[in-house]
Amino acid sequence: MNSDLRKDLVGGVTTFLTMAYIVVVNPSILSTAGTGMSFSGVLTATVLVAFSMTLLMGLYAKLPFGVAPGMGINAFFTFSLVLGHQIPWPTALGMIFWAGVLFVVTSVTPVRVAIARAIPHSLRVAAATGIGLFLTFIGLKNAGFVVADPATFVKLGHFTPGVWLAIVGFGVIVFLLKRKSPFAFLAGIAVATLGGWALGLVKAPEEWVAKPDFSSTFFKLDILGALKFAYLPAILAIFFTDLFDSLSTFIGVSQATGLVDEKGDPVRLKEGLLVDAFATLGAGLFGTSSGTAFIESAAGIEAGGRSGRAAVVTALCFLPCFFIGPLVGVVPAFATAPVLVVVGALMFQGVSSLKIAALEDAIPVFLTIILIPLTFSITQGILWGFISHVALYAAFGRAKEVPPTMWAIGAVSAGLVALEQYSGF
């Protein structure tokens, strides 16, 4: 076997193993009680996005990146849009679709580059950090580690067997991640689930395999219902979050693994971002939250998978996941909770790159980070970060440092905040 082909096979499988947890975690989040979404339907949609868009990443973009519904947006979709604002899930899927359309349009025009250059690095990092805290809070809540309290809003929960199993799962994940094991997330989920089964907290499935569910969420989005003017802030927040995720993943992973051209720029970035855009659009059609390139792809690239063939291998590895719905369905919330906490911690690491000595830099970053978890809304964190950045730079005599595009983004953000207040959304 050709050595490069062997490396792509190993790299592709490694990428799959590091991101396969999304097959369990994403449907468990989107089908949370109260959303009305089918677990099996979301699982099928998750696998379909991962398979089709990773395959497209390999064949069209010729890049070794895995693609699947992203962490953070899935929590925003569930807890902010559907449960928080009581938006019907088909309408919320329509919002994902329109965010994808916007992403596609900007990806084939100079608009994407203008936006990417205008938004300060600090605000991009702040958005990722805030989303990480958002995920962590949801993970702690799902584990039962923190619970609601009428006096203090939240408090430490009782250490039930489920909480202890979540702690054990967390320890397994951290232990294996430190040793760069591709099995880290899956092992943590498996240990906590098996522990729950041994204690009688988890029941074995009545059947182990089943056909894919293309009847529950597939093409059930409400495209026209999502066009309400009041939904525009959330659609733009999804768009910006997808853009930040994509840029940070492609730039960060490419630079870390040497997948750059002679100028130091990521190879085939335009093609990769376009696939990411179609992953969001396709996710809305298939029945799940936005798709994006996974930063876990770095593990597969480091293992030798450096061409589009590695992504093709990763895509093919997702095919059997279409049939394991009953097995995945028995995984309890306390078993997936550690994944949310650890992913949140990984997203939090970006704070080390922040340069916020000046007050006009610190406040927008702080507002972005803190408002995302406290308002349960990525929208609010991003919008207030943009508004405060522009306003404070103008107030402190640094208006000339703000690019025209950023002025426009700040003005639009202020209008969207006013629209949300006026519409009651």
Secondary structure, DSSP 8 states (H G I E B T S, - for coil): --HHHHHHHHHHHHHHHHHTTHHHHHHHHHT-TTS---HHHHHHHHHHHHHHHHHHIIIII-----EEE-TTHHHIIIIIIITTS---HHHHHHHHHHHHHHHHHHHTSTHHHHHHHHS-HHHHHHHHHHHHHHHHHHHHHHHTSEEEETTTEEEE----HHHHHHHHHHHHHHHHHHTT-TTHHHHHHHHHHHHHHHTTSS---S-S------SSSTT---TTGGG-GGGHHHHHHHHHHHHHHHHHHHHHHHHHHT-B-TTS-BTTHHHHHHHHHHHHHHHHHHTSS-EEE-TTHHHHHHTT--SHHHHHHHHHHHGGGGG-HHHHHT--HHHHHHHHHHHHHHHHGGGGG----SHHHHHHHHHHHHHHHHHT-HHHHHHHHHHHHHHHHHHTT-GGGS-HHHHHHHHHHHHHHHHHHHHT-
